[in-house]
Amino acid sequence: VKIDVFLPSSLISSYNSTVISYLPTGSHSLWALSTFIVEDTQFPEFSAVVMLDDVQIMYYNSNDNSISYRASASELSESEQNDANIVFRHKHKSMKYRALESKTHHNLTRGINVQQRIAGCELMDSSSSSPVLSWDAFNGEPVEELIFNKYLNTMESHGLWPATWNQIKQKTVQILYANLYHPLCIKTLKHYLSKEKNRVIRKVKPRVRLVSKDGGTRVSCLATGFYPRHINLTLSRDGQPVDEEQTTGGELLPNADGTYQMRKTLDVTPEDLKESHKFTCTATHLSLDNKLDVSLGNSWQLQVSTDHCSLDVVP
């Protein structure tokens, strides 16, 4: 995972594109995104946001030494506060140590330096849990990766600092992950998954538009208003999927209401315009029992196979 230097608000966007996009469909995850800044700035020395899937649920900074719950209207319980404080204080201490180590290693004597960490766990629909994963970066460059596997009781480590660890240090980190981070991460993930289920387990069907523009020289397939974020959107010509290299777009973008949209566009060649082709937009999503097909021919005659989705077709 490539971690760029971001402040907490924009770090969430990086997290969505680098971590969440690669999680399996149907899984749920809990991640803490932490930033430690060396030297005085207008920002807190240490800050962290906690994400349940793509929903921010918690924020902490070292200026206030307090935790803000950002999801539902309810407040954090005393036990929730205690669990979060344990993790954030340990992260603050360990990231400060890592940042100063890295600063010395690179012989940096002045200027602002930033240590960042993305760490968390994942829960599949089958209730089986993934390893606990952690990535560290210093000034945007990856320096450490840790993977703790509960079932094998193994700690896999890569990067600058793990390479310097002796067996005692390696075992100490493994014990910390086995007895604190893994059980606490899974416990917290299950707790907030239940607490915020109306937001993160909801399923909203996509609205699909098949659009012809510029006199038929461009065909666009747009799916919008869907949740969760995983969707498979395919543009086909005469029943054959169009090569992804021939289309533009395909990025997953957020809507203001917490849902998502995706658009794929094909530039139609003059040769294609002379022939009678049928273009089809196919969407598959967790909210659909069956795939959704919206088709247009050169005469722009609509053919729809749908699972009670909201459809717009614009010739």
N, C-alpha and C positions, 0 to 999 in steps of 0.2 A: 504494500500500500504506500503510495506517495503522499506525504503530508506536506502541504504548502504552509507558509507562515501566514496565519490568519488570526484575527481577533475573534472572540467567541461568536458574534452574530454571523459572520461570514464563514466561520469554521463549520457551521451546520450545513451550509451549501456544499462545501467540500466533502463532508461526511456523507451526504445524500448521494453524491456522484461516485465516491470511491468505495464506500462500504455497503450502504443499503442496496444499491443497484445490483450487487452481486449475490445477495442473499437468496436462498431458494424460495420459490413461491410457497406460501402457506406457513412459513416459519415466522417467528417473532424474536426480537432481539432487544437487548439493553446495552447501551454504550455510554461511557463517560468520556467527554472531550475536554481535555485539560490543557491550560496554557500557563507557563511560568515565564515571567519577563525579568531579565537581569538588567539592572539600572532603573532609576526612577523615571516613570512616565505618568501620563494622566490616567493610566489604566491600573487596575489592581495588580499587585505582584503575581498573585495566583488566582485563577478563575476556572470554573468548570461548568459545563452544561451536561445534563443527563437526558438521553433520548430513548424513548420507548418506541421502537420502529422509527417512524418519521415524525413523532410528536415529542416536542420538548416538554419534559415534566418537572425539571428541577434546575436551579441555578445557584451557584455558590461563588463567593469571592472573599479574598483574605482581608479586604478593607473592613467589611462588616462582620466577618466570621459568622455569617448567618446563611440559612438555606431558604430559598424562595421556591414554593411549589407553584409551577406554571401551568398545570393541567386543569383539573376540575376545581370547583369552588371550595372544596374541603381543605382543611389544614393538615399538615403532617402530624402524625401521632408522636408521642415521646420516643417510642422504640424506633420509628422511622428516622427521627432526628438523630438519635444515637448512632444508628447504623451508618447514616450518611456522614456524620461527623468523623467517625472512625476512618472511613475510606478517604474522605477529602483531606484530612490532616496527614494521613500517611502519604497520599499522593503529593501533597505540597512539599513535605519533607524530602521524599525520594526524588522528585523532579528538580528541586533546588540543588540537591547533591549532584544529580546528573548534569545539570546546566553548568555548574561550577567546574566539574570534571572536564566537560567538553570545552569550556572556555580556556582552561589551562592547556588542554591537549592541543588546541589550535593556536595557542599563544595569542589570544585576543585580550588586549589590555584596555580597550575603550569601546564605546558604542553600545547600542542596544542589542541584546542577544535573546533569542526566544527558544525555549524548550517546550515541545508539545507532545501530547500522548492521546491516542485513541485506544480504549480498552473496554472489553465487554464480553458478553456471551450470547448464545442463541438457543432457542427452544423450538423443536420441530413439532408438528401437529401430533405426532405419536408420543409427545411428552419426553422424548429423549433429548438430552442436552448436548450441546457442542462443547469443544474445549474452550477454555478462557483464553482470549487472544489479546495481545497488547503490542502496539507499535509506538516507538518513540522517534522523534525527529528533532534535530538541533539546527536552527536557522534554515529550516526547510529540507535538510538532508537527512535521510533515514540513518539512525545510529543503533537501533536495537529492536529486536522482534522476539517475543516470548509466546510460546504455545504450551499450555498445560492441558494434558489429556487425563481426565479423571479416571476413565476406565482402565487405561494402561498405567496410570500413576507415573507418567513421564513428563519431563519438562524439556521442551525443545527450544533452544536459544540461538539467535544469530545476531551478528552486528559487532560494533566496536567494543562495547563494554563487556558483553557476555564472554567474549574471547579471552578476557583477562581474568575471569573468575576461576578460583580453585574449586575443588570438590566440596569444601565446606560451604562456600558462598552459594554454589549451585544448589546444594541440598537445602540450605536455609530458604532460598527463594521458592523452591518447590514445596516446602512445608507451608510457607505463607499462602501460596496459591491453593494448596489442597485443603487447608483448614480455615481459611478466611475468604479469599476472593471467590473461589468457585462456589461454595455453598451460599455465600451472601449474594452473589450475582444472580444465581438461579432463584433463590428465595425472593429477592427483590423483583426480578422479572415476572415471576408468577403473581406476586402481590399486585403490582401495578397493571398487569394484564387484566386481572379481575376488576380492579378499581376503575380502569379506563376502557373497559371492553366496548362500551357504546361508541367510542371513537376509533379504536384500533382494530376491532374485529368486525366493524360494519362492512357491508358490501354494497357498493353503489354501481349500478349498471352504466356502461358508457353510452353517450350519444355519439352517433357516427354520421359523418358527412362525407360524401364523395363529390368532389368539386371539379368542374371543367373550367379552365380559365384561358384567356388569350386566344379565343377562337378555336379552342380544342387542342392547343399546342402544349397545354400543361394539365395534368390530372393530379389532384391532391386527395389524399385520404386522411381525414381528421377524426380522431376519437377523443372525446373530452368529457369531463364530469365524472370520471370513474375513480373508485377506491376499492381495494388497496392499489398500490402503484404498479404492480406487475401486470403487464399486458403484452400480448403478442399481436402485432399489427402487420399484415401482409398485403402488398399491392400486387395483383396478378394481371396478366394479359392473356386472354383466351385460355384461362385455366392454368397457366404456368406462372409460378411466382417470378416477379421481376427481380433480377440480380440487385442486391443491396447497393452495389457500386453504381448502378444506374439511377438510384433515387437520392434525393437530398432530404435532410431533416432526420427524423427518427429519435430526436432527443426527448426525454421525458421532462415535462415542464409543470410546475405547480400552478394551480388556480387559487384565487383569493379565498375560496370557501374550503380549502383543505383537500380538494380533489386534484386530479391530474389530467394532463392532456398530452397527446402525441400526434404529430403530423408527418406524413411521408409524401413526397412529391416526385412525379415523373415527368420529364420533358419529352413530349411526343414528337417523333421525327416526322418530316414531310412524307416519308415513305409510309409510315404508319397511318397518317391521315388519309392516304389514298385507299387504304384497305379497310375492311369491316372488322374492327377489333371489339372485343368486349373486355372492359376493365372491371376488376372486382377488388373490393376492399374487404378483407377478412379480419375479424377481431375475435380473439379468445381471451376470456377473463374469468376470474374466480366467481364473479357475480352471475355468470351465464351458465345455464345447463348445457347449451350447445353453442357451437361457434356461430358467429354473426357474419353473414355475407351481404354486401351491398354491391350491385353490379350496374354498369352503364355500358351500352353499345354506342357506336358512332351516331345512331339516331337519338341517343340519350333516353332510351326507353328503360325505365326503372324496373329492376328485378331484385326483390329483397327476400332473404331467408333469415328470420330473426327470432329471438327469444324474448319477445315483448319489450324490446329496447326502444328508446326514443331515437328516431331517425330523422335526419334532414338530408335531402339530396338536392344539390344545386347544379343544374345544367348550365 
